[in-house]
Amino acid sequence: MKDDYKRKSSIALGIMLIALMSIMETWMADHRLPNPASPFVWSVLGTVAAVAFGFFCWFRAKANRAPD
């Protein structure tokens, strides 16, 4: 059970990092070629990153409390 929670927390961390990297990439692209939809894209990616961080914390805490 503990390994399952650790795997889920690692997946959530990966999703969060991908979302943050996508935010950085679209921010840099917006400086080169501005797009009026960029704030909406950033808000969606930020929400995904925040939710993934929440799942990461939740599953990591459950992994720490789970029996071996």
Backbone torsions as a table, in degrees:
resi	resn	phi	psi	omega
1	MET	NA	-39.6	-177.9
2	LYS	-63.2	-41.5	179.8
3	ASP	-65.7	-33.6	178.7
4	ASP	-65.0	-43.0	178.1
5	TYR	-67.3	-37.4	177.5
6	LYS	-65.1	-39.7	178.3
7	ARG	-64.2	-43.4	179.0
8	LYS	-64.3	-38.7	178.9
9	SER	-68.5	-34.9	177.1
10	SER	-66.9	-38.6	177.3
11	ILE	-64.7	-43.5	178.8
12	ALA	-63.0	-39.9	177.3
13	LEU	-63.4	-41.0	177.8
14	GLY	-63.0	-42.7	178.2
15	ILE	-63.2	-41.0	178.8
16	MET	-62.7	-44.3	179.9
17	LEU	-65.1	-39.0	177.3
18	ILE	-63.8	-42.2	179.0
19	ALA	-64.3	-41.4	178.8
20	LEU	-66.0	-39.8	177.3
21	MET	-65.7	-36.3	177.7
22	SER	-67.3	-36.7	176.0
23	ILE	-62.3	-46.0	-179.7
24	MET	-63.0	-40.7	-178.9
25	GLU	-66.7	-42.9	179.5
26	THR	-70.7	-30.4	176.5
27	TRP	-65.3	-43.3	178.3
28	MET	-67.0	-39.5	178.2
29	ALA	-66.1	-33.3	179.7
30	ASP	-67.8	-31.5	176.5
31	HIS	-68.4	-33.9	-179.0
32	ARG	-78.7	-45.3	-177.5
33	LEU	-139.8	90.7	-175.6
34	PRO	-59.0	142.6	179.4
35	ASN	-135.1	130.6	-178.3
36	PRO	-66.0	-17.9	-180.0
37	ALA	-85.5	-4.9	-176.1
38	SER	-57.2	-43.8	178.8
39	PRO	-60.2	-32.6	177.8
40	PHE	-69.8	-40.3	177.5
41	VAL	-63.9	-42.8	179.4
42	TRP	-63.7	-39.3	-179.4
43	SER	-67.4	-39.1	178.0
44	VAL	-66.1	-47.1	179.8
45	LEU	-65.1	-36.6	177.0
46	GLY	-65.5	-38.8	177.1
47	THR	-65.1	-42.9	177.3
48	VAL	-60.7	-43.8	179.8
49	ALA	-64.3	-41.4	-179.2
50	ALA	-67.1	-42.3	178.6
51	VAL	-66.0	-42.1	178.5
52	ALA	-63.8	-37.1	177.0
53	PHE	-65.3	-38.7	176.3
54	GLY	-62.0	-44.3	177.3
55	PHE	-64.9	-38.7	177.0
56	PHE	-58.0	-49.2	-179.9
57	CYS	-63.9	-41.5	-178.8
58	TRP	-63.0	-50.4	-177.9
59	PHE	-70.7	-32.9	177.9
60	ARG	-67.2	-40.2	177.6
61	ALA	-65.6	-40.4	178.1
62	LYS	-66.1	-35.4	177.2
63	ALA	-66.4	-37.0	179.9
64	ASN	-70.7	-28.2	-179.4
65	ARG	-90.0	-17.6	-175.7
66	ALA	-72.3	146.8	175.9
67	PRO	-71.1	156.5	-179.8
68	ASP	-70.7	NA	NA
